[in-house]
Amino acid sequence: MKKKSLSLLLSFTLVASLLAACGAKPETSPTPAAGGEKPKEIQKVTVQMDGAAVPYYAPMYVAKEQGFFKEQGLDVDFVYADAASIVKNVAADNVQFGFPNADAVITAKSQGIPVKVVHTTYQRGLGATIFKKGKGITSPKDLKGKTVAVTSFGSPNYIQLQVLLEKNGMNIKDVNAKIVGTGAIVNALVSDEVDAITFSMLRTVELKNSGVDVDEIRSDDFLPSFGNVVVTSDKYLSTNKNTVIAFNKALNQSLDYIIKGNVKAAVDMSIKKYATSSEGKQEITEKIFNDVFIPYLWQSDLTKKDGYGAADMARWQTSIDTQKTFDIIKTTVKAEDLVVPNLK
């Protein structure tokens, strides 16, 4: 009996030695670090994103699926909520990161909610005034007397419409502003219920692709704004700065991967694994990435100099001041109190 036990013990020892020689290790082991550095412990964090799972969040999904987050020592979970809830959850440390639209972040900061923008992912806003070419609109001044739809009188798009008109010698009374719900606003344009809509420029690409002859005036041409940005709480940034830097590095690596020839792979993976409701829309989504996200939203002259996610503080301040001018926020905010321009 003793002989048999000794034999089993030797067998187990031999197996363990072979596994060690082959580099086997438990799944919970720290991530190896390059250059003989101490291995990184995997840290679990959550990012809450605006709305629902859509393929446009591919940079986040790719960072996870390609292992970019893991390389930085992060295990990232994705959850979703409306933008106002996201900033509150981030501030309360219910989640470590948020990815809401910038307008909601400015509003939150003006209300004293302690959040910081740590990555200006979308260098510009998505707003645009879209119209059919047959409506006789070739410049902002041609909107005079036209019916223009917005989703609400408190929406960022409504402010964009007001600023567009004012910068061209008009005001909101010079158009017939009409409220049309988010789900119906594009159809209102297609069916000629309205002459123009101030909404998302992504719809311009979709409409052209479906054969509707439209054009647009981009809101960012006259009102600097931003789309989705990465936020964290003041407290989390102060106590976990290296984690925030690691998150940004992984996100930047993902953006670079997509931009440099991997749009199709990123879109296909995002739809298959995360945004299944977009099944069948791969082709138009790829076009939107190539026409809008890559050249216009994710990149700018500033990112070419300072890297993805860099913040133009003057543009941020203009965006903030415009919200104050139009009474969207009651208290002004200094851009430097809200935005970390180039976190390293």
N, C-alpha and C positions, 0 to 999 in steps of 0.2 A: 504493500500500500504506500509505504514511504517512498519506494522507488518510483511508483507511478506519479505521485505528487511532485517529486523532484523533476521528473520528465516533463510534466505539464508546465511547471514554473519556468524551466529552461526554454520551452516552446514559446511561451508568452513573452519572455525576455527577448528572444530572437526576433519575433514579429515586431515588437516595439522598436528594436534597434533598426530593423529594415525600414519601418515607417519613418523613423527619424532621419535615416540616411536619404530617403526619397523626398524629404522636405515636408512630409505630412504634418498638419497642425490643426487644432480644433477650429471650428468656424468662428468662435468668439475671440480668436487671437487678435491682437492689435494689427493694424495695417502696417506693413513694412515701410520704412522710410529709406530714401536714397542716401548714399554717401556715408553709411555707417551711423546715421543719426538714430536717436531713440525712436522706436516705432510709435506711430500715432494711435492713441486710443480712439476707437470709433465713438463719436458723440451723436446721439439721436436728437434731431431738431425737426420742427414742423414749420412749413410755410403755408399760409392761407392765401388763396388766390381769388381774384375778383370774379364773381358770377359763378360759372360752372366750368367743367373741363372742356376746353376747346383746343384745337391743334395749334393755335397761335401761342400757346404756352409751351411750345416745343423746346425752347431753351432750357426750361426747368426739367422737362421730362428727359431730354437728351443728357443733361448733366447727371441724372440718376442712372439711366440705362447704359450710358457709355462708361460709367464708373468715375466720372470726374469728381462728383461729390465724395465718393469713397476714397479717392486718392488724397483728398484734403481732410480725411478723417471724419467725414460726416455721413450719417444715415438719415436721409431726408424723407419725411412723409408729406403728402399733399392733402389739403382740405380746402373747402370753398365757402365763401360767404359774400354778402354785399360789401361794398367798399367801406361804408360807415362802420359796419360791424368789425371789419378787419382791423381798422386802426384802433378801435377800442380793445379788441382782443390782444393786439400787439402791446399796447400800453399797459394792459393788466398782466402781461407775461403769461397769458393763456396759450399763446403761440410765440415762437421765437422770431419769426419773420412774417412779413405780409407782402403782397404784390397787388396793391390797389391802384386805382387811377390817381394821378397827382392832385386833382381838384379836391378829392375827399381828404387827402392828407393836409392840404393847406387849410381847409375848413377845420379839421380836427386840431391843428396846431393853434389856430386863432382862438379856439375854445379852451386852450390850456392843456390839451391832451399831450402827454410827453412822448412824442414819436420823433424819429429821425429818418430822413431819406439817406440811405447808404449806397445806393446804386441807381443812377438815373438811366434806367434800362431803355426807355423810349425817349429819345432825344427831342422828339416833337409830339404834338398832339395829333389825334385822329380826326379832328373836326373838319368838315367841309360843307359848303353850300353846293348842292348837286341839282342840276337842271337838265332838261332835254334841250338839245341844240335847236330844235324847232320853235322854242319859246321866245326867241328874239333876245336872249340874254348872252352878251359877250363880255360884259364888265359889271362890276358891282353896281354902277349907276343904273343899269338896266333892270335892277330889281324893283325900282320905284313903281308902285301901283300893283305889284305882283302879289300873289298869295304864296306865302312861305310857311311851311310846316316845321314845327319843333315838337319835341315830346312833352315839354312842360315849360311854363314861364320861369321856373327856377333852375332849369337845367344849364349845364355849361354851354351847350350848343346855343341856347337862347342868348347868353352873354356874348358868344362869338358873333351871332347875327347882329346884335346891337352895335358891337365895336366895328364890325365891317361897314355898317351903314354910316356910323358917325365919322369914320375915317374917310368916307366918300361924300361928305357934306349932307348927309341925311340923318333921319332918326327912325325909331321903330314905327312911328305913325305914318311913315312914307310907304310902308308895306302892310299887307293884310296878314298879320301873324296868326297862325292857326295851330291849335293843339291837336296832334294826332298821336296815338299810342305807338310805342316802340314796335309792336308787331304789325302795325298797319301803315307805318309812315312811308315805307318804300313803295308799297302798292298804291298809295295815294299819289305818288309821283308818276308811276307807270300808267295809271288810269286817268291821268290829267285832272284829278280832283284838286291838285295844287300845282303851282308853277315851278316850285323849287322846294327842297328840304334842306335844313341844316342838320346834319347827322354825321355818320362815320364815312370816311373816304373809302373804306373797304367795300362799301356798297357800290361805289363808282365802278370798281373793277368787276364786281359780280354782275352789274347791270350791262356793262359793255360786253361781257362774256356771253350774256344771254340774248344779245342782239338789240338792246335798247341803246340808242344813240344819245349818250349823256356826256356832260362835261362838268367841271367842278371849279370852285374857288376855294383853295385850301385856307383854313382859318389861321394856320400858323404863319402865313405870309404877312398877316397884320396884327396878330395877337399871339405872342410866344406862349406856348403851353406844353404840357407833357402828357404822355399816356401812362402806362403802368410803370411803377418804380418799386424798388425793394425798400422796405422800411423795417425798422426794429425799434424797440423802446429805448429811451435815454438810459435806463438802468442796465438793460442787457448790453448795450454798446459799451458802457463804462466797465462792466465786469467780464465781458466776453468778447473783447475787441478782436482777438485772434480768430475766434470762431466766425465772426462777421467777415473778416478779411478772407478766411478760407472759403466761405460761401460765395463771396464775390469772385474769387479766383476760379472756382469751379464753373460759375455762371459765365464768366468771360471765356473760358475754354470751350464751353458749349456753343456760345455765340460764334466763336471763331470756326468751330467745326462745321456748323450749319452754313455759314457764309462762304466758306471756302470749298464749295462743291458738294455739300451733303443735304441739300434741301429736300430732295425726294425721299431719301432714307429717313430724315427727321420727321417729315409729314406722315409717311406711311406708318412708322412706329407709333407716333403720337395718336393717330386715329385708331390703329389696331389695339393699342394697349390702354389708352386713357380716354380719348374723345370719340367713343364708338358711335355717338349720334351723328358724327360727321362722315360716316361711311358713305362712299360714293362721291365725295367732294374733294378727293385727293388732287385732281388736276387743277381746279380753280384755286384751291388752297396754295398749291405750289406757285401759281401765278401771282397770288397776293403776296407771298413771301418775296418773290423775285422783283415785283414791281413796287412794293410799298415797304415791307419790313426791312429788307436788307439795305436798299439805298437811302431810305428816308427816315425810318423810325429808330433802327438800332445803330445807325452810323451818322456821323456829322463831321464837320471840319475839326471839331474839338476831340472827338474820339480817335481820329487819325493821329492826333498829337498826344493825347493823354490816355488813350485806351477806352475800351467799352465801359459804359456806365459813368463816364466823367460828367461833371455838372457845370453848366454855364450859369454862374451865380447871378449875372446881370439879367439873364432871361428868366430865371426863377423869381427874381425880385419884381420884374415887370408883370409876371403872371399873378403874383401875390397882390401887387398894387391894383391891378385891374379888378380883381375880385372885391377889393375894398371899395374901389370907385363905384362899382355897380351894386354895392350893399349885399354881396353874397356873404362876406365876412364882416363882422362888426368891429373887430380889433385887428390892426395891422400886425404883420409878422416880419421879422428880419430874416432874409434868406439864410444867413449864416447860423441862425438859431434852429433852422429846420433841416438844412441840407449839409451833409458832409461831402465836400466837393471831390476829393480824390483820396479815398481811404486806402492807406498802405501800412 
